[in-house]
Amino acid sequence: MRQRNHRGVLVAASVFVASLIYLGRGVHVGVGGGDEPAFHTDEAHKLSESFYFHLLFEERDIDHPLWTQDFYARTNPPVAKYIFGAVLMATGQRVSDLELQVQFENLWDRPTELRALVPDAMLRVTRAMSVVCGSLIAAILALTAYRIGGIAAAIIAPVMFLGDTFVSCYLQRGLGDGLLIFHVLAILPASYWAATVLLRHWRNLSTPDSPVRWIRLLTATILVPGLIAALAAGTKLNGGLALLAYGGGLLLAAAVAPVNEPIWRRLALVVAVLLGASVVAAALFVAVNPYYYHHPGQRLIETIRTCRDWVIAMQIRPGTGLFPWHQRVAAIGYFCMRSPMMPLVKCLGTVGQWIVALGFVLGLIGLPAAFLPVRQPSTLNSRALRTAAWAMAAGSWTIVVLLGTSLWLPLLWDRYLLLPYAAVCLIVAIGLAHLPAACRAVVHVLRTKTHRQGSPRTIALASLVVISWVLLGPTDLVVNVALLNPMSLECGSESVRCRRYAAAAQGQPGSTIIRHNYGLALMDRREYTQAAIEIEAARLLLGDRAEDPITVSVQRCCLLHDLAEARLRSGDLPGAADALRGHIAEVQRIEDRIRPRDERVRTEFSRIVAERRGYLAQPAPRTLEPTGSHSQ
């Protein structure tokens, strides 16, 4: 067993080094430009935010007005700022003011001009930091996949993750996405350690207590997971999923543990452990952010509310909002299982999508098969028990990440889908590694003339796999691409996309979202008159009721904006002006309903209204941009 443990560490270390070389070779910082991958305006923003490392750790100023006055200090958790700032300081560089942030505010939509103001040396440092984070992510994926699925899974998971063009580009830029994924993913080995320590504790209840035993239990189950959860949530608020994933893994361990301890006592200990880890995480989350030093609960609620209001403004401009749950599921399914940037899809096209879907289904079904058998006491000290601990941690982590993202995802931005894509890569790798064994089991059942013991279960599992694969792979029943904004997809030519959306609109004429997206696809083909008809039909389907939820009001707002655009391009200037006036009225109605308290959010709403009114004031309005055409 010790040899296998060492082999797993060796696999993870090898993947880390290989990933470091692969990602590092693709990074180039030109002198004043010419970067590879291309400069992202948020890189300047992340550099500017490292000023808060200087403010807290060098100046030691926790009462500076910027902690409460700066919008990003109040809404963006600070861990990524501190890490980038520490790395910059270690290389002899520092950001001692917010001048770059001011330039970012003025030039965020002019990346070439903004790039000229970013020091090349600083950009090299932050990009190198992101490459290290990406390599650590690949190493944890490989380690987890190896423990559950063997060497084949350990190879597939990092290759599938880093082989995606979008993923590799973001992990080679000086952004905080790599840090977020790494911190959330780090809860996986922590959950495994905590589960094994708890299992040993329950097994040895009859033996005398010792301080070492309790110190190990406290460290493995409370301190380390609490620290990791604080780092994850302190990088971005959705990093709080790490604590939920940890809790799910421990609850599974308590439920299936092959020990004589009553289950209610096991669950009571797990609940106590989770409360302790939550307290540690909350204390550290507050400790690293001076904004929360006064009235932390009230200010955290205010942060969440401000982020919600800001997201609503972003759904209006630049658009690409995701509203009902099934639309968010479609977004996750497309970018994580069907994107043409994925390595299997790039190589095999539609067949690659089907293979990914099959691997995902096999992986999800294979995880319970890995930990449910350990309820037999005879497997307590076996290799299967350690595999089961990894499987419980991976299963809980995957479900929490995918479900949590599908409940939260507000915008169709590929950066928001990097974390669920890591979960999909892990499960697909485990599933594909078990594919040969699954095929052998099916062939054995088909060749067996008499129903032996276990064959009905195998047939039931095979049926479940086939049905799930059909739902996720060849059909659009779950991953309905027509629910997604066509201007955010990379799926064929304009004509191919338009035909796909036309077929969907004919099949579901009562779907507001599909009719709207079909109108956008027609605009992409410059068929503006027909596009206006489709978008107007979507608006009529949505209705206009004062009691509609905010999400419906935002959806109506985007529809009116795109209707104005389509009518303007088709030459219907009075109709465009009428739709634009309706759009402005809807924006103001939304602002009145949410009553944003933050000055920055109110300013953004005022800017949107002023910009739209500026179109109306022009004798011949210039072309508007349909929702979803702006950069992230």
N, C-alpha and C positions, 0 to 999 in steps of 0.2 A: 504493500500500500504506500509506504514511504517513497518507493521508487516511482510509483505512478504520480504522487504529489510533485516530486521533483520534475518529472517529465512535463507536467502541466505548466509549471513555472517556466521551464525551458521553452515550451511552445509559445507562451505569452511574451517572453523576452525576445524570441526570434521574430515574432510578428511586430513587436514594437520597433525593433531596429529596421526591419524591412519597410514598415510604414513610414518611419522617419526619413529613410532614403527616398522613398517614392514621393511623399508629399513635399519634401525639401527640394528635390530636383525640379519641381514644377513651379517654384516660387522665384520670381525675379522682380527686383525693385529698380526701375530705371532712374536715371538722374532727372528728377523733375517730371517724370511720367514714363510711359512705355512699360507699364507694370504687367506682370503675369502672375496670377489672374488679374483682370482689369480692376482698377481702383474702385472701391465701393465708398460712397460718401459717408456711410456710418463708420468707416475706419477713422476718419477725422474726428467724428464724435466720440468714439471710444478713447482715442488719444487724449482729447480734451478733458474727458471725465477723469482721467488718471490724476488730475489736479487734486482730487479729494484725498488721494493717498498722501500727497504733499501736505495738505491742510491738516489731516488727522495725525499722521505718524511723524512728520518732520516739524510742522508748526505746533502740533498738539493743541489745536484750537477747536474745541467742541462747541463753542458758543458763537462761532462766526455766523453772521446773518445768512450766508449762502445756504447753510444747511436747511433753512426753512423757506428761503426766497426762491431758490433755483428750482424750476419745475422738474428737472431731471434728478436732482438730489432727493426730491420728495417721492418720485415715482419709480426710479430705477434703483433697485438694490445695489449695494456698493461693492460686493466681493470682487467682481470682475475689474472694477476701477482700481481696487487696491492691488490686485495681482499684477495688472498691467503697470501700475505705478511702481511697484516693487521691482519688477523686472527692468523697467527703464532706469530706475535708480542704480540697480546693480551693474548696469552697463555704462554708468556715468552720465545719464541723461535724466531730465525731469521736466515735468510740466508744472510751472509755478503760477499760472494764471489761467483765465478762461477765455483768452483772446481767440484761440482756435474754435471754441464753441460758438463765439459770436460770429465768426466767419462761416461756420457750418450753418447757422440759422439763416444767414443771408445767401449762401451759395449752395444749399443742399441739392437744388435742381440743376446746378451747373458744375458737374464733377470735374471737368478739366480745369476750371479756374480754382476750385477748392483744392485739387491735388497739388497745384503749384505752391500752395501755402503749407503743405505738410512736409516736414523734414524727412528726407529719405532714410536717415539712420534710425529714426524712431519707428518708421513704418517697417523697416527690416526686423526690428526687435519684436514688435507686436505680432508680425506674421510668423516669426520663428516660434513665439509662444503658442500661437494657434496650431502650428504644425506639431509641436510636442503634445498638445492636448488631443489632437486627432490621432496621434500614434498611441497614446494611452487608451483612448476609446477602442481602437482596433485590438489592443492587447487584452482588455477586459472582455470584449466580445469573443476573442479567440479562446481565452481561458474558460469562460462559462460554457461555450459551445463544446470545447474539448471534454470537459467534465461530464457532459450529458450525452454528446453524440460522437465523441472520438475525434481522431485526427482529421477526418474528412470535414466534419462540421467546423473544426477550428480553422480550416483553410477557407471554407466557403463564406463564413460570416464576415471576416474583415475584407475579403476580396469583393464581396457583394456591396459592402458599405462604402469602401473607399473607391470602388470602381464606378460609382454613380458620379456623373459629371458635376451635377449641382453640389453634391456633398463635398467632393474634393475641392471645388472652388471655394466654398465657404470655410472649409477647414484650413485653407491656405491664405485666408485674409485675416487681418487683425481685428476680428470681431469676437463677441462674447459667446457665440453659439457653441463653439467647441468646449468652452469651460462649463456651460450648462449641461451639455450631454455627458461630459466626463463626471461631473459631480452627481448627477442623477444615476448614472450607470454604476458609480462606485458603491452604491448601496447594495448591489448584487453580491459581491464577495463579503460585504459586512453582514448581510442577511444570512449567508451560508455559515459564517463563523458563529453568529448568534444562535442559529438553529442547532448546530452541532454542540455548542456549549450547553444549551438548554437540555438537549437529549442526554448528555452525560450527567447533568444535574439531576434529572428525573430518575435516571438509572441508579444513581449513587445516593438516593435519599436515606437509605438504611445505614450508610457509613457515617462516621463522625464528621462534623463540620470542621473546616479549616479556613484560616484567613485567605490563603491563596485561592481557594475555590471560590469564595465570595468576591474577591477582587477580580478574578477572571470573569465571573458572571456579570458583575457590574460594568466592567470595561467592554465586554463583547456585546452586551445586550442594551446598554443605555448610553454610555459615553461616546463610543465610536459611531454608532448609528445617529445619535443626536448631533454630533459634530458634522457628519456628512450631510444630514438633512438641512442643517443650518447653512452650510456652504452652498447647497443646491438652491434653497429658497433665497439665499442672499445673493445669488447670481441673477436669477430672474424669479418672479413670483411663482410661475408654474413649476419651478423646481421643488415646490412643496409636495409634488407627487412622490418624491423619494420616500418621505415618511409614510405615506399611505401604502406604497409598495412593500416597505419593510414590515408594516403591520400585517398585511395580507400574508406574507411569507411565514411569519411567526404563528399566526392563527392556523395556517395549514399544518405547520409542524406540530402544534399542540393537538390538532384533530387526529392526525394519523400516527403519532408517536407510538412505537411498540413497547410501551412500559405499563406497569401495573398501577401507576398513579391515576386516581380518578380524573376524568376529563374536566370536571368543574374546577379542580385545583390547578390543573394545567392552564386552563383558560384564565383563571384568576391571576396566575403568575404572569401570563403573557400581557394581560391588560395592565397590570402594575408596571411591567417593563415598558410598555408603550407609553404610558403616562410619564414615566421617568424620562424616556428619550424625547418626548414632546416638550417637557419642561426644559431639558438641556438645549434642544433646538431653538425654542422660543427665546431663552435667555441669551444665547449666542447671537441670534438674529437681531435682537434689540441692541446687544452690546457693541456690534460693529457699525451701527448706524446712529450717529448723534441726533438725527431727526426724531428718533423714537425715545430719546432720553426723558422727555416730558410727555405725559399722557400717552404712553405707547399704544394702548388699545384704541383710543379715540383716533390717533393719527394713522394707525394701520387701516382702520375702517375708511378714513378719509383718502388714503392712498388707493385703496381698492375702488372706491367710488370715482376718484379722479381718473384712474386707468380705464374704468368702464366708460366714462364720458368721453375720454380721448379716443377710445376705440370707435365709438359712435361717429365722432367727427371723421375718423379715418375711413369708416365705411361709406360715408358720404363723399369724401374726397381724400384719397384717390379712388375709392370704390373697392370692387371685388369682395364685398362682404358675403359672409356665409350665415344664413339665417336659420332654417329648420335643421333638426338633427340629422336627417338623412342626407342633406346636402353636405354637411361636414364629414359624414361617413364616406360619401362619394369622393370628397377631396382627399381624405387619407388613403382610401383604396386606390385612387388613381396614381397619386404621387409615390406611394410606397409599394405598389404591386404592378402598375402598368406603365409607368413613366418611360418614355423612349430613352431617357438618360441612364437607365439601369443597365448594368453590363449584360445580363441575360437577354433583355429586350433589344439592346443594340445588336447583339449577335444573331438572335433567332426570331426577332419580331414578335408576332402574336403567339407563336409556340413558346417563346420565352416567358410571356405573361402567364400562359397556362402552367408552365413548370413552376413559376414562383407561387401561383395560387395553390398548386398541389403540395409544394413544400410547406407552405404556411398551414394548410389543413393538417398534414401529417404531423407537423411539429406541435400544433396545439393539442392534437389527440395523443401524441406520444408523451407529453409532459406528465399528465395524470398516470399514464401507464408506468412511468418511471418511479413515482413516489407512493402510489396506492399499495403495491405489494409489500412495502416495508412494515405494514401493520402486523405481519407475521413475526413473532419474537425471534425466530431462528435467523433472521437477517439483520439482527441488531448490530453486530460488529462487522458486517460484510461490506464489500465495496458498493453494493446496491444502496446501502444506507447513505453513504456520502453522495452518490449520484442523486438520490432522492432529495437530499438537502439542497443541492444545486437546482434541481428541477422545480422544487417548491418556490425557491427564490426567483427563478427565471419566470415561472408561470405567473406568480403574483405581480412581478414587475411589468411583464408584458401587458397583462390585462389592465392594470392601473394606468399605464402610459397611454394605451390605445383608447380606453374608455374615457380617461380624463381629458385627453386631447379632443376627442369627439364631442365632449360636453362643453368645451371651452372655445375651441378654434373660432376666432371671429373674422379672419380675413384669409383669402386664398393667396397667402404668401409662402413661398417654398421654404423660407427660413423656419417658419413655425412647424414644418413637417419633418425636420431633421431628426428630432427625438423619436417620434413614432416609427420613422424609417429604420432607426437603429434596432428597435424592438422587432420589426418585421424581419430584418436581416438575421437576427439571432434565431427566431423561430423557423424561418425558411431553411437556414443552415442545418438545424437539428432535424427538420423533417426530411430534407434531401439526403442527409447522412443515413437515415433509417429507411429510405425508399427501397434499397435492395432487399432488406429483410421483410418489408411489407409485401413486396412482389412475390417473394418466395412463399410467404404464408398464404397469399391468395391462390397461387398455383397449387399449393398442397391441398387446399380445400377443394379446388375444382377437380383435382385428380382423385380425391377420396370418394369412393362409391358409397360408403356407409357414413352416417353422421356420427363421427367419433366425439368424445367429450371435448368441448372447447370449440368445435366447428361453428355452432350457432352464434357464439360470441364473435368469432372472426367474421362471419357473414354480416352480422349487424354492424361491426366496425367498418367493414369494407363499404357497406351501403351508406353509412354516415359520411365516410370520406368522399364517395362519389357525389352525393347530394351537395355537400358543402363545397366541393370543388366546382360543380356546375354553377352554384350561386355566385361564387367569387371569380371564376375564370371566364368561361365562354359567354356567359350572359351578363346583362346589365341590371339584374334584379337588385343587387346590392351596390355595386360600383357603377352607378349610372352617370356616365361622363356628360350627358346632356344637362345635368344639373349644375355644371361648372361653367364659368365664364369662358367663352371660346378664345378670348384674347389672352388668357393666362395659360393656355395649353400648347403643347408641342406635339400635335397628333395629325400629321399629314398636311396636304395642301389646303388652301382656302376652300376649293370646291369640294374636297373630300369632307372637310369639317362641316361645311354648309349642308351637304346631303345627309350627314349623320344627324345634325340637329333638326333638319326638316322631317326626317323619318320619326324622330322622337316627338316632335310637335304634333305630327299627324296621329301618332299612337296615344298621346296624352294631351289632347287639346285643352283640357281643363287645368293644366299645370301652369301657374303664373311664372315660375322660374324657368321652365323649359321654353315657353313662348318668348320670354324676355331674352334668353340666351340665343334663341333662333334669330330674333331680330338683330342681335349683335353680330351673329355670324353673317347675316345678310349685309350689314353695314361693312363688314370686313371685305365683302365682295362688291361693294359700292352699289348695291341694289337698295338705295335709300328709301324709295317710295314704299316698297314692300316691307322694308324694315320698320318704317313708321307704323304701318298697319299692324304688324305683329306686336310691336311694343305697346301700341294703344290697346290691343286686345288683352295683353297681359295686365295693363293698368285697370281695365274694366273688370277683369277677373278678380283683381285684388280688392276692388271697392274703395270706398272713402268714408270710413266711420271714425268719429272722434274717439271712440272707446277702444280702438285697435291698440294692441301692444306696441311698444317702442320699436321692436324689430320690424313689424309690419309697416310702421311709419317710415322707417329708414329705407325699407325696400321700395315703398311708393316714391320716396324722394329720389332714389336712384333711377327708377323707371321714368319719372318725369324729366329728369336731366337727359337721359338717353333718347327720350321721345323728342325733346327739343333739338338735340343733335341731329337725329334722323330727318326731322322736318326741315331743319335749316339746310342740310346738304341736298335735300330733294327740291329746294326752292320754295318751300311753303313758309315764308317769313312770318306771316301773322300767326300761323299755327305754332311755329317755333317759339315766338314771343309768349303766346298763351301758355304753352307747356313750361317755359322757363319761369314765368310768374308763379305758376302752381308749385314749381320746385322751390322757389324762394320762400313762398308761404309755408311749405312743408318743413323747410329747414328751421324757420322761425318757430313753428309749432313744436318741433322736436326740442329746440332749446328751451322753450317755455315749460315743456313737460319735465325734462330732466333737471332743470334749474342748476346748471353747473356752478359750483362754488369757486373753482380754481380760475384765476384770472387768465392763465394761458389757454384754457379750454374755451372760455368766453371769447377771447381774442380770435381763436381759430374759427369759431362759428361766425363772428363778425366779418372775418376776412372772406369766408365762403360767400356770405350774403353780399358783401361789397363787390366781390369778383363777378358774381352772377348779375348783379344790377348794372355793372359796367358793360356787360354784353348788351343789355336792353337799351342802354343809353347811346349805343353806337348806331348810326344810320344804317350801316350794313354790317351786322355782327360778324366777327371773325369766327372761324370754325371752333366749336367746342370739342372737348375730348370725351369720348364715351368712358363710362366707368370701367376701371381695370386697365386703362392704357398708360397710367402713370407708373413710374418706377417705384419700387419698394422704398 
